[in-house]
Amino acid sequence: METFVITTGTRVHKLEYVAKICKKLDIQLYGYYTIGIPGETLEDIKQTLLFAKKMLLAYFIIPHISFAAPIWGSRLYDICKDKGYLVKDVTPERLGIAYDPQGKGLIKTDEFLPDDLKKALSRYNKLFIIIIIINALRSPRKFILYFSILMRNKFLFRQLFLNR
């Protein structure tokens, strides 16, 4: 299997260094993570989610985790199309669903299926909710911040209050 790597030139230790400084300065950070890129294994995906958890616990970086979405004309789309990794044809509606945390990925490989990604993300989101609740109970100021995040994220709201 060909490995598809998104290179940003960013190293994990640099991210942690910046997060440490921002925490000291009381600057709220948000982390954006993508899972389900061809070449990833389920273990790689687990490590990404563990890193997101670590950054949440250590520096309270609010995570946003999405599935890799093969947009037309991108290198990811070309690789997925050539290798037969697309579950269905890519349409604007399906891309929207792929970006939704409650949605489903559009990529399948020998290493993972869209349902594997959805299960991993669901487990992570339940852990995220527990961490948020514990932190909210420790600080009234954070409670307000978390509540506003929860109100903007319908998926997390449903997970927490409706158990869906």
C-alpha positions, 0 to 999 in steps of 0.5 A: 500500500502506498503511504499518503502523507500530508506534510505540514513541516510541523513537529509534535514537540513544537506544537507542545511548546507553543501550547505550553506558552499559550496556556501560560498566557491564558490563550485558548487553542483549538486543535484540528485533527484528520483521521482516515488518510490512506496509509494510516493504520488503526494504530496510527488513528489511535495514536492521533486520538491519544495525542488529541487527548494529551493536548486536551488534558495538558493544555486544554486544546479543544479538539475538532476531529474530522474524517479525511475528505477527498475533495475533487482536484486534490492529491488525496482525491486522485490517490483515492480514485486511482487506488479504489479507496472511495466508498462512493462517488464524491458529491457535495452532499457526501463531502458534507457528511464526511466533515460532520462528526456524526457523519461517515467517511468516504475512504476505505482501505485495507487498513480501515473502513468508514465504520472503524473511523466512526467507532474510534471517533465515537469512543474519543467523543465520549472521553472528551465529554467526560473530561469537559465535565470534570474540568467544568466542575473545577472552574465556573469560568471554564463551565461557561466556556464549555457550555458555549462549546457544547451548545455550538456542537449538536453532536456532542450535545446529543452524545451527552444528553440524549446518549445518541 
